[in-house]
Amino acid sequence: PDVHPGNCWAFKGSQGHLVIRLSMKIYPTAFTLEHIPKTLSPTGTITSAPRKFLVYGLDDEYQESGTLLGAYEYDQEGEPLQMFPVMV
């Protein structure tokens, strides 16, 4: 609901997976990823921000593999909210 520390989808370890189920089929054109800015971080760093990530499109939540929509890298020196266009 906001960008304050602790209000997020935290992952344990260096890798994680997230599946978002939508109410209808869509054809995305871009994705956004938001992380708190360094100025709001208690340590002054955002090393917990995702760095490299992949986005796949799935027909349903049980599908083992999907269509790769893009490979991206979050810029920790950039804006907190970053947009990534679909590459396929």
C-alpha positions in Angstrom: 0.0 0.0 0.0 3.0 2.4 0.4 6.8 2.5 0.0 7.7 2.5 3.7 10.2 -0.1 4.9 8.6 -3.4 5.7 5.5 -3.0 3.5 6.6 -5.2 0.6 6.8 -8.7 -0.8 10.0 -9.8 1.0 11.9 -12.8 -0.1 14.2 -14.9 2.0 17.6 -15.5 0.4 19.0 -14.3 -2.9 16.2 -15.7 -5.2 12.5 -15.8 -5.2 9.4 -16.4 -7.3 6.2 -14.4 -7.4 3.0 -15.4 -9.3 0.3 -12.8 -9.7 -3.1 -14.2 -10.9 -5.2 -11.8 -12.8 -9.0 -11.9 -13.3 -8.7 -12.0 -17.1 -6.1 -12.5 -19.8 -4.0 -9.5 -20.7 -1.3 -8.6 -23.1 1.1 -6.4 -21.1 3.2 -3.8 -22.7 5.4 -2.9 -19.7 6.0 -3.7 -16.0 6.9 -1.5 -13.1 9.0 -2.3 -10.1 9.2 0.0 -7.1 11.6 -0.1 -4.1 12.0 2.3 -1.3 14.5 5.1 -2.1 17.8 5.2 -0.2 16.6 8.2 1.7 13.9 6.2 3.4 16.1 3.2 4.1 17.2 2.9 7.8 20.7 1.9 6.6 20.9 4.4 3.8 21.3 1.6 1.3 18.9 -0.5 -0.8 20.9 -3.7 -1.2 17.7 -5.7 -0.7 16.3 -4.3 -3.9 16.0 -6.9 -6.7 18.8 -6.5 -9.2 18.2 -8.8 -12.2 14.8 -10.4 -12.8 12.9 -12.2 -15.4 9.2 -11.9 -16.2 7.2 -14.8 -17.7 3.7 -14.9 -19.0 1.7 -17.9 -17.9 -1.6 -19.3 -19.1 -2.5 -20.4 -15.6 -0.8 -20.6 -12.2 0.0 -24.3 -12.5 2.0 -23.9 -15.7 5.6 -25.1 -15.2 7.2 -22.8 -17.8 5.8 -19.8 -19.7 6.7 -17.2 -22.3 9.7 -15.1 -21.4 8.5 -11.5 -21.7 11.8 -9.9 -20.7 15.0 -9.9 -18.7 15.5 -6.8 -16.7 17.8 -5.1 -14.2 16.6 -2.7 -11.5 18.9 0.4 -11.2 19.6 1.0 -7.5 20.9 4.5 -8.4 17.8 5.3 -10.5 14.3 6.4 -9.5 12.4 4.2 -6.9 9.7 3.4 -9.5 11.1 2.0 -12.7 9.3 0.9 -15.9 10.5 -2.0 -18.0 8.9 -2.6 -21.5 8.0 -6.0 -22.6 10.8 -7.3 -24.8 8.8 -9.9 -26.8 
